[in-house]
Structure formats: C-alpha cells, structure tokens
Amino acid sequence: MSPGTPPHRDPEVVGGGSGDRARRLTPLISAGVVALYGLAAVVLGMIWPGGLTPGVAAALLVLLGGVAVTVYVLNRRAEASAAEAERHAAEVERRESLLRMSVDGTEVGLGLVDANGRWLRVNDALAGILGSTELDLQETTLAAVTSADAQPAITGALDSVKAGSRFEADSVQVRPDGSAFPVRIAISSVPANGAGPMFLVEERDVTEAKRAEHVRDALAAVRHAAATSATIDQAAPSILASLATELRWDAAQLWTLDEQGAFRLRNAWRREGDRLAEFERECQAAVVSAAEGAFGRARQSGLPAVDRTITPQTYPALVMAARRGGLNGVLAFPVGATAVIALFAEQAEDQRDDVMTMLATAGSEIGQFMQRAETAEALLRSEADHRAIFERAPMGIARISAEGELVEANTALLQMLEHDLPTLRGQVWPDLLRSYDQAAARARVAPLLAGMSAGDSVQVRAATGGGRWLWLQVTATSIPDDHGRSGHVLVILEDVTRVRDAQDRVAEALEAQKSANADLEKLDRTKTEFLSIVSHEFRTALTGIQGFSELIRDGGLEPDELRAYGGYIFNDAERVNRLIGDMLDLDRMESGRMIFRMADVDINEVLTDAIARAATSTNVEFKPELDPRLPIVTGDRDRLVQVVSNLVNNAVKYSPEGGTVTLSSRAEGEYALITVSDTGLGIPPDEIAHVFERFRRVRTGAATAIAGTGLGLTIVKQIVEMHGGKIWVESAVGHGSAFHFTVPLAAAVVTPAMQLRHA
C-alpha cells in the first residue's frame, strides 16, 4: 500500500506478545501454588485433633511433593506454549512484511474497491498509473477515473463479478489533467470477512503496447494493400487511410515528381470536415518544389522528415491552404526515388524511433511496389505494341511450340497460304515443317526444332489453299523460357516466289553444268569405289560358295565334311546378305524412309548380350565396365543392337588374339555414354577424320588384309545421330581404338520424335 499509510498491527503482538507474559507469570503462579499448599499444611496441623502424627505429616509431605511436581510440569508446558506463540507471531509479521513489499513493489496496479466501486486501498503502481495519491483516490470511485464511453462496461463488470465471475478487458481511463490512456483491467472478488463485498482491481497501462500495435497495423495495412492491388492508384487510398488513422494524423497525401521535377498531388485521404476538404482541393492545384521543407529533406536523405510549423519560407505553395485547413505540422517520408507521402496534423508531435523506422520501411516497400506496377504496365503496353506488330506485319509470322505444334499465326500468313488457322494448324503446318527440315539438311543448318538462335533461313515450297505453289523464305529463331531453354520458336515466312523464279532462271544455266559435272565426278568416284569394294566382297564370297559347292557336287565326302563345307557356304552367303542389307539400310536412312520404333531400352542388357554372342567365337578377352545404376535409354532396340554389334565386331576384327575388348557405360548429363575400346592396331591420325565415311577403310599396315566393305561405321553413325546422340573415336596406332557414342536417357529426352525422323 502507499507509504503514508501505517500497517495494521495486533496490540498484543506489538507489546511483546502473549508468550513473553506467559513466561513471566508462570514462576509466580508456581510459587503461589506451593505457598498455598504449605499454608494449608500449617492450618491442618493447627486444627488437626491431637496434632499431626508422623503418618499424617508424611502423607502431607507426599501430597506437597506431588503438587510441586505438577506445578513444575505445568510450568514447563506453559513456557513451551509461550515460545511457540512467539514464533508464530514472528512468522505472521514476516509474511505480512513480505506481502506488503510485494504489493508495493509490483509493476501491476492493484487496488481494493467496495461494492459501489469506491477505492479502499491502492498500491504505488496503481496510484502512479492513475496520476493520483492513495488519499485522493479514496475520495473517488473506479467509474470516476474511467472515460465516459467505458463507464457502462465497468459498472456492468462490478455487477457480474458480484455473481462470482471474473472480468477482464481493455478500457480507457482518465487522469486528473484530463488525458485519456488505454489500460488492461481485471476485476475479481476477494473474501471480505463479513465486512461486505470487496473487489480486487488489477490494471496495466498499455499505452506503449497499443501504440506499437498501431505501428504494426499500419505497416501490415500497407503491405496488404500492395499485395492485393495491381497499381499504385488502386492501393493508395487504403495505404493513406491506414497510415493516417493508425498514426493519428488528419490527412495523408501521395505526391509524385512530374516531368519538370516538381511534386504534384496524386492521391489523398483526409478525415471528415469542410476545412480538410478545402485543403485537399487546394493541394490538387498546388506545385511543390522538390527541395521544399520536409518534402525535399526526405527525398534527399531517404529518411522521414518532420516540420512542426508550415511557414511561407518552407512551403510557399501550401502555407495558405494549410492554415485554412487548421494544419500546422507535416511529416514526409520518401517513396522510392520519385515520390513522397506527406502526413498533416494540427500539431506534429515528436515521432518515436519505431514510427520513423516503420515509415522508412513502408516507403521503401511502396516504392518497390510502384516500380513493379510501372514495370508491369510497361510490359502490358509493350505486349500490346508487339501484338499489333504481329497482327499487322506484312510478312507471315508464326509461333510454334518446342514440340513443333503451331501456336498462333498472324493474318498475313493466313492470307498468304489461303487457309484458316485450324486448317493451317492441323494439315498444312506439319508438311511445311517437314519441308523445312529437309531443306535445312541440304543447306547444312539445324532443323527447325533444334533450338536454333542464329536466325538461319532456308527456302521451301508450299501449296496454298487455292492450289498455287509458293517459294517461302523461312527464318526461325528460338525464344528462350525463364530458364534459358528453348520454349517457343518464332518463324517468319516471306513469299519469295518471284525472286526465286528469277534467280533460278539466271543461275540455272550456270549451275546446271557445274552441278552436273560435280555430280558426275562424285558419282564416278563413288561408282568406281563401290564397284571395287562390292565386286571384291561379292567375288570373295562367291568364290568360296562356288568352290565348296563343286566339292559337294563331286561327291565322295564324309558327313562331317559336308557339314563343314555347308557351314562355309552359309557364312559366305551370310556375308553377301549382310553387304546387301547394309547397302539397303544406308539407302533407307539417307532417303528418310528408315522407320525407328522408339521405346525404353536397357542399354546394359544390349551390351551384355553383345559380349555373350561375340565371346563364343573369338579368342579375345571381353571386359565389361557397366554402370549398374545407368537409367533406361530411349531408342530402337534392334538398331542399338546393330550399332553395338558393329562396334564389337570391328574391335574383335582389329585386335590380335589374346587382346582385350572393353565395353563400358555411364551416365553423362541427359545421355548414356557407351564406349567400345580395344587393344588392337589403332587408326593413323590422318584417317581418324574419315573413318565414318562410306566405303572408307584403313589401307595401311596389317589392316589392309582385313576384309570389310567400309559401310558398317557409316551406318552406325547414321543410327546414333538419328537417335539424337553423337559418335566419335579416339585412337593411336599400336595402342588400340575407343569408339564412344551417346544415347538420350528416357527421363531426359529433349529431341522431339519429328526431329528424329527428319534429322
């Protein structure tokens, strides 16, 4: 309780306690009792007939001894009781002292009121909260220190607490100087020991908490408005209203720099009132210099700035409007680099650090929001401009997906090809895509869907819906997505029929002879080489077939000899058949008629099978180094078997007996890397670049005597590349060769099937 109030004390405890008096009186009582019994014994001796006999005297002595013992025991018990009473009194006094210190030392305001709400006792904390002394408060009631709006709730709370419930809520109280402040108040009933109902009142001044809550709410409102609005003009009303109401300002305005570098009002909010409405109207016509008052300081420093007075020197454009509106204080904080938000009030109070920090944060976030919104608007305008260019361009423009599907086409392209969009998308475009890929292959440029970015152009022929044939100059460039991968392809098509016809007529005479001569020379070389190799291979095989057939025809052979000769004939026939098959495969692949049946393939299984087949017919050692965790690949299993078999047969063919052929596999990014290496003859450096050419064979050293057509590696290269992979060789003469090729993994196939068919 308050320091001026003496604590309540029991008079007996203050005087030394009943224990002290008991200890002082007990010896006196004992002596009195003994004296009384002695006097009784003398009297009895005087009145006893014939005087005291020895027996009677002895009995009296025994009686007196018992009495003395009894008195002694009673005396000891009284002393023990007195000591216990003294200890209890000391404990009570200690607890009362601790309770008094706890109540007076707590930061929570505590007080007792009676049934009518009149203050009975208050601690120092509550007296400080209410701004009065305990004596002053005892002359008033709880309702009297509560604001008028909150008094009904407090009165009702006392009634509800009388019924046994506990009341706890936020309220507003008033100090003697008239200042209102928020509190957290709790009221509960306490035992009154028959003196009538009493209530314990607990209060906390939550002014700082409420102010901090308003600061947080203001920033949260700013962020919510920015998150739910598309433009600053949509978000500004909510932002300005939240800042002004939460921070208790009369008006809030957003000013932005114009092209001349001066501030102009863009959005505004104000409290109700004619004067503030007039102030806002005048601000709409005002132009504020970028260096004036808090506006200029905030923009230059990047931090909030406050002016307690609006003077003609600091705000020449606003001073008259502010005076008519009853406003004299302004707080401005920057919003990005091109705007400020200004808060106006009758009087600008000192702003706490957390408020200034919040305003700086809010300004930065609003500035970022404005920049994002302006960027989005600029993108929308740019998109509209590009859309207009796309639709009105005189040349045909198409956008296709990475899979080759037509996404959209402009009007010029539809008119050029004389088709509507559904027909162009479903029927015409696939043919045009194939024509482009074929022309690109002839021009040695990338296919349309190969992610090209250099803007290569090719010319293709296309039929219109009216039956005319056009020459189209087609230029394609990839449009990357957010991750840098090819997302779409932009295709520009120009009708170059007239130009192409003129060029063809002019160049036809010049190029025809030159092309014919070159073709003839190439054909002659190819024919000569082809005839040489094929005739050699066929003659060798047919000679064997003919010789062994004659032996069989002449008869006289044993069954074992017949089986052996028949096997030789079969092997030579198989050799001829393989040569014919290779030539047919190469022709189908080069003409685009080769069909691949793509599926998931376990390439390790293909390698293992190739080792098993080759190991039964050779003395070469096979060494598998296969990655057991290698994923499945995508490809035509039969063609992949053909690739591996060719490479294994080559390795065996060019390796000496006792040599080693190693087959390895591992994952390399989105591909499986397969390697077939040997310890054989090796390839001379000048021949490595030509090993995949048709009919090309190594003609040096011991390799000259090894049979072959020179088509195997050519076919292998075609198959690998049509799977979307690549093949290469590393070799050194005398140290063997290593052929490497890649195949796309099933989970990472990026080359569309259409590209594979027309690669």
Secondary structure by P-SEA (a helix, b strand, c coil): cccccccccccccccccaaaaaaaaaaaaaaaaaaaaaaaaaaaaaaccccccaaaaaaaaaaaaaaaaaaaaaaaaaaaaaaaaaaaaaaaaaaaaaaaaaaaaccccccccccccccccccaaaaaaacccaaaaaaccccccccccaaaaaaaaaaaaaabbbbbbbbcccccccbbbbbbbbbbbcccccccbbbbbbbbbaaaaaaaaaaaaaaaaaaaaaaaccccccaaaaaaaaaaaaacccccbbbbbccccbbbbccccccccaaaaaaaaaaaacccccccaaaaaaaaacbbbbbcccccccccccaaaaaaacccbbbbbbccccbbbbbbccccccccaaaaaaaaaaaaaaaaaaaaaaaaaaaaaaaaaaaaaaaaccbbbbbbccccccccccaaaaaaacccaaaaacccaaaaaaaaaaaaaaacccccccccccbbbbbbbbbcccbbbbbbbbbbbbbbcccccccbbbbbbbcaaaaaaaaaaaacccaaaaaaaaaaaaaaaaaaaaaaaaaaaaaaaaaaaaaaaaaaaaccccaaaaaaaaaaaaaaaaaaaaaaaaaaaaaaaaaccccccccccaaaaaaaaaaaaaaacccbbbbbbcccccccccccaaaaaaaaaaaaaaaaaaccccbbbbbbbbbcccbbbbbbbcccccccccccccccccccccccccccccccccaaaaaaaaaaaaacccccccccccbbbbbbbbbbccccccccaaaaacc
